[in-house]
Amino acid sequence: MEAWFKLKERNTSIRTELLAGMTTFFTMVYIVIVNPGVLSQAGMDFNGVFVATVLASIIGTLIMGFASNYPIAVAPGMGLNAYFAFTVVGGQSITWQTALGAVFVAGLLFILLSLTSFRYMLLDAIPSSLKHAITAGIGLFITFIGLQNSGIIVDSPATLLTLGSLTEPMTLLTLIGLIVSLILMSYRVKGYLFIGMLITAVLAGWMGLLKLPEKLVSLPSGLSATMLQMDVGGVFTNGLYAVVFTFLLITLFDTTGTMLGVAEQAGLVKDGKFPRSRGALLADAVGTTAGAVLGTSPTSAYIESSSGVAVGGRTGLTAVTVSLLLGLTLFFSPVIGVLAAVPAITAPVLIIVGFLMISVVSKIDWSDFEVVFPAFLIIVLMPLTYSIATGIGVGFITYPILKAVKGKWREVHPIFYLFAVLFFIQLAFFGH
């Protein structure tokens, strides 16, 4: 174990790594409940997505731990699952099988990019302010979904949207659960999202909103409903090129940004360089591809991994510990299903994760008009059009236009012009 994970070299121990793995697990385990809940709204089988979520997370995280020796967990990304369910399937009337096909194609492209230096060119072509805008826009979109699911925001024939009845039991429980989670968050309690969900679940039972499962433990089942169901041919017959590109783009720079941040926190970035980045990106790429085969949305490196790093996690043994603990959740599907069936239990998670994502707006350079207005469009249009791809597309089209009219067309990376043309074709001829 010492030879593989280099524990002494990184000034850590087996005990510390196990503790770090447990900490990371409890801060990100909410995804095994939230992700099936989101994707089931696209018509997918809940149990199938649950098993696929856990297995894809285990595959990606194990590769991260063994191939790159980083204390980073990989799991289906928040935002990407919402884009899958509400924009691709719900907004474009595409079957979830075809959407899985798009994830599969994006995963294969991600694998190819991970093996070449072209991934750096792709990342460098996008200004950092636009990258931050995409993260912030996705955060708003996720929060909007949480507010909708809970009944805090409802539709209105007069104003499109309005405040729901806060005295409705499910809405009231959401507000209580949100307050509980925020209190835990303010006191920096490890795993506050998961603990908040458990407390809300207890309250739901007390209010009669939660039905207890007939059994607590069962063997994993249901994977056949989602495994090998992806429709790759439908991706091309429906012209889902922008969808594939959106999956690829978000996964690529979200994962890269998260890995750099966590690795820097762990003191693993040397002279501004990110060693073994190929293996780290490959972990996410393989996780995404395997997830499509199993039946879930794209995976991403989890920023919650920073909680494990904060208690001393420095090697891949932390990631391996997370994988083992994730494996145990496979046997608690009855409990997971009951928790996900109550929107008030998962809605606070969506609202808070959205808040955490939108905080990156502070990193946007608001003095550069040619960059900041496209960034503004990205942030605003994602929730208002209920489409992550539309927000990115409009922002990516506007950016080179504003640069060109100001005589700064040379400042735009040549690849970015290709992005703009592709998004224009998608929005103009294939819809959002």
VEXNUZA-16447 format. One record per residue (C-alpha): x, y, z. Coordinates in steps of 0.2 Angstrom, whole numbers, padded with zeros to 4 digits, always signed. Example, Ala and Ser with C-alpha at 12.3 -4.5 7.8 and 13.67 -1.06 7.14 Angstrom:
! residues 2
+0062-0022+0039;+0068-0005+0036;
***
This chain:
! residues 432
+0000+0000+0000;+0014+0012+0004;+0023+0008-0013;+0006+0011-0022;-0001+0026-0014;+0016+0034-0007;+0009+0038+0010;+0025+0043+0018;+0030+0054+0003;+0014+0064+0005;+0015+0064+0024;-0001+0055+0028;-0006+0038+0035;-0018+0024+0032;-0029+0030+0047;-0029+0048+0040;-0034+0042+0023;-0048+0031+0029;-0055+0046+0039;-0053+0057+0024;-0063+0045+0013;-0077+0043+0026;-0078+0062+0027;-0079+0064+0008;-0092+0050+0007;-0104+0058+0019;-0102+0075+0010;-0107+0068-0007;-0117+0053-0004;-0133+0064-0006;-0130+0061-0025;-0136+0043-0024;-0153+0049-0019;-0154+0065-0029;-0148+0059-0045;-0160+0045-0047;-0174+0057-0042;-0169+0069-0055;-0167+0056-0069;-0183+0047-0065;-0192+0063-0070;-0186+0059-0087;-0195+0043-0087;-0180+0032-0082;-0182+0018-0069;-0177+0024-0052;-0169+0008-0046;-0160+0006-0062;-0153+0024-0061;-0148+0021-0043;-0138+0006-0046;-0130+0015-0062;-0126+0030-0052;-0117+0020-0038;-0107+0009-0051;-0102+0023-0062;-0096+0033-0047;-0086+0018-0041;-0078+0015-0058;-0073+0033-0060;-0067+0035-0042;-0057+0019-0042;-0048+0024-0058;-0045+0041-0050;-0037+0033-0034;-0027+0020-0043;-0022+0028-0059;-0018+0046-0053;-0017+0043-0034;-0028+0058-0030;-0040+0060-0016;-0054+0065-0027;-0071+0057-0029;-0081+0055-0046;-0100+0054-0047;-0114+0060-0059;-0113+0079-0059;-0127+0090-0053;-0132+0102-0067;-0128+0089-0080;-0142+0077-0073;-0154+0092-0074;-0149+0096-0091;-0151+0078-0096;-0169+0077-0088;-0176+0094-0091;-0168+0101-0107;-0163+0086-0118;-0177+0074-0113;-0191+0086-0107;-0187+0101-0118;-0183+0093-0134;-0195+0078-0133;-0180+0066-0135;-0181+0049-0127;-0170+0046-0112;-0162+0032-0122;-0156+0044-0135;-0150+0056-0122;-0140+0042-0115;-0133+0039-0132;-0127+0058-0132;-0119+0055-0115;-0110+0039-0123;-0104+0049-0138;-0098+0063-0127;-0089+0051-0115;-0080+0043-0130;-0074+0060-0136;-0069+0064-0118;-0058+0048-0118;-0050+0053-0134;-0047+0071-0128;-0039+0064-0112;-0026+0055-0122;-0021+0070-0132;-0015+0088-0129;-0030+0095-0138;-0040+0095-0121;-0029+0110-0116;-0032+0119-0132;-0051+0117-0130;-0050+0123-0112;-0039+0138-0117;-0051+0144-0131;-0064+0148-0118;-0061+0164-0108;-0061+0161-0089;-0076+0173-0086;-0087+0163-0098;-0082+0147-0089;-0087+0154-0072;-0103+0161-0080;-0108+0143-0086;-0105+0137-0068;-0115+0151-0061;-0129+0149-0073;-0130+0130-0070;-0131+0135-0051;-0146+0146-0054;-0154+0132-0065;-0152+0119-0051;-0159+0131-0038;-0174+0135-0049;-0178+0116-0051;-0177+0114-0032;-0189+0129-0029;-0201+0121-0042;-0200+0103-0035;-0204+0110-0018;-0219+0121-0023;-0210+0137-0017;-0212+0143-0035;-0227+0138-0046;-0233+0143-0063;-0244+0158-0065;-0255+0162-0081;-0253+0181-0077;-0234+0182-0073;-0228+0164-0079;-0220+0162-0061;-0226+0166-0044;-0224+0161-0026;-0233+0145-0020;-0242+0142-0005;-0230+0141+0009;-0243+0132+0021;-0243+0117+0009;-0236+0103+0019;-0222+0098+0006;-0218+0116+0004;-0217+0120+0022;-0206+0104+0025;-0194+0110+0012;-0192+0127+0020;-0189+0118+0037;-0177+0107+0029;-0168+0121+0020;-0166+0131+0037;-0159+0115+0046;-0147+0112+0032;-0141+0131+0032;-0139+0130+0051;-0128+0115+0049;-0119+0123+0035;-0116+0139+0045;-0108+0129+0059;-0097+0119+0046;-0104+0102+0051;-0096+0089+0040;-0109+0081+0028;-0122+0095+0032;-0132+0091+0016;-0133+0072+0020;-0137+0076+0038;-0150+0089+0033;-0158+0076+0022;-0159+0064+0036;-0167+0076+0049;-0179+0082+0035;-0184+0064+0032;-0188+0061+0051;-0199+0077+0051;-0207+0070+0035;-0211+0054+0044;-0218+0064+0059;-0229+0074+0047;-0235+0059+0038;-0227+0063+0022;-0215+0048+0022;-0220+0030+0020;-0208+0018+0029;-0200+0005+0017;-0206-0013+0020;-0187-0018+0022;-0171-0008+0025;-0159-0019+0015;-0161-0028-0001;-0150-0035-0015;-0146-0023-0029;-0159-0024-0043;-0166-0014-0058;-0151-0011-0068;-0158-0021-0083;-0170-0007-0085;-0157+0006-0089;-0141-0004-0094;-0136-0005-0113;-0152+0006-0117;-0143+0020-0125;-0148+0024-0143;-0132+0031-0151;-0140+0031-0169;-0154+0043-0162;-0140+0056-0158;-0136+0058-0176;-0154+0057-0183;-0160+0070-0171;-0145+0081-0174;-0140+0082-0156;-0122+0089-0159;-0124+0103-0148;-0131+0092-0134;-0115+0081-0136;-0104+0096-0136;-0113+0103-0121;-0110+0087-0111;-0092+0086-0116;-0088+0105-0113;-0096+0106-0096;-0088+0089-0090;-0071+0094-0097;-0069+0111-0089;-0079+0107-0073;-0069+0092-0069;-0052+0101-0074;-0057+0116-0062;-0062+0105-0048;-0047+0094-0049;-0035+0108-0050;-0044+0116-0035;-0044+0101-0024;-0026+0096-0029;-0020+0113-0025;-0028+0112-0008;-0019+0096-0005;-0003+0103-0010;-0001+0092-0025;+0001+0105-0038;+0019+0108-0042;+0026+0124-0050;+0008+0128-0056;+0008+0111-0065;-0005+0097-0062;+0005+0080-0062;-0004+0065-0069;-0018+0075-0076;-0021+0063-0090;-0025+0049-0078;-0036+0060-0068;-0046+0066-0084;-0047+0048-0090;-0055+0043-0074;-0070+0055-0077;-0070+0051-0095;-0072+0032-0092;-0084+0036-0078;-0095+0046-0090;-0094+0032-0104;-0097+0018-0091;-0112+0028-0084;-0120+0030-0101;-0119+0011-0103;-0126+0008-0086;-0139+0021-0087;-0135+0038-0079;-0130+0056-0084;-0111+0061-0085;-0100+0060-0071;-0089+0074-0064;-0075+0076-0051;-0083+0082-0035;-0079+0098-0026;-0085+0089-0010;-0068+0080-0011;-0061+0095-0003;-0069+0090+0014;-0058+0074+0014;-0043+0084+0009;-0047+0096+0024;-0045+0082+0036;-0029+0076+0029;-0033+0066+0013;-0018+0066+0001;-0018+0050-0009;-0029+0039-0019;-0032+0028-0004;-0045+0042+0001;-0054+0039-0016;-0053+0020-0014;-0061+0022+0003;-0075+0032-0005;-0078+0019-0018;-0080+0005-0005;-0092+0015+0005;-0102+0019-0010;-0103+0000-0014;-0112-0002+0003;-0126+0009-0002;-0131-0003-0016;-0139-0014-0002;-0150+0001+0004;-0161+0004-0011;-0178+0003-0001;-0172+0017+0010;-0165+0027-0004;-0181+0025-0014;-0192+0031+0000;-0181+0047+0003;-0181+0052-0015;-0200+0050-0016;-0202+0065-0005;-0197+0081-0014;-0195+0091+0002;-0180+0080+0006;-0170+0083-0009;-0176+0101-0014;-0165+0109-0001;-0150+0100-0008;-0153+0107-0025;-0156+0125-0018;-0140+0125-0008;-0129+0117-0022;-0135+0130-0034;-0130+0143-0021;-0113+0136-0020;-0111+0136-0039;-0116+0153-0042;-0103+0160-0029;-0090+0160-0044;-0098+0176-0051;-0085+0185-0040;-0072+0178-0051;-0079+0186-0067;-0071+0202-0073;-0086+0214-0074;-0075+0228-0081;-0073+0219-0098;-0089+0223-0108;-0086+0211-0122;-0084+0197-0111;-0095+0201-0097;-0111+0204-0107;-0110+0186-0115;-0107+0180-0097;-0123+0189-0091;-0133+0181-0105;-0127+0164-0101;-0131+0166-0082;-0148+0173-0086;-0154+0162-0100;-0150+0145-0093;-0165+0146-0080;-0176+0157-0090;-0176+0146-0105;-0174+0130-0095;-0160+0125-0105;-0141+0125-0101;-0136+0123-0120;-0147+0138-0125;-0138+0149-0112;-0121+0143-0117;-0125+0144-0136;-0131+0162-0135;-0117+0168-0124;-0104+0159-0136;-0112+0167-0151;-0112+0185-0144;-0094+0185-0137;-0085+0184-0154;-0098+0196-0162;-0094+0209-0148;-0076+0206-0150;-0076+0208-0169;-0086+0225-0169;-0073+0232-0157;-0059+0227-0168;-0053+0214-0156;-0057+0199-0167;-0039+0192-0165;-0042+0190-0146;-0054+0177-0150;-0047+0159-0151;-0050+0151-0169;-0058+0136-0161;-0071+0148-0152;-0077+0154-0169;-0081+0136-0173;-0090+0135-0156;-0101+0150-0161;-0105+0143-0178;-0110+0126-0172;-0121+0134-0158;-0129+0145-0171;-0133+0131-0183;-0140+0121-0168;-0151+0135-0161;-0157+0141-0179;-0160+0124-0187;-0162+0111-0174;-0170+0121-0160;-0164+0122-0142;
***
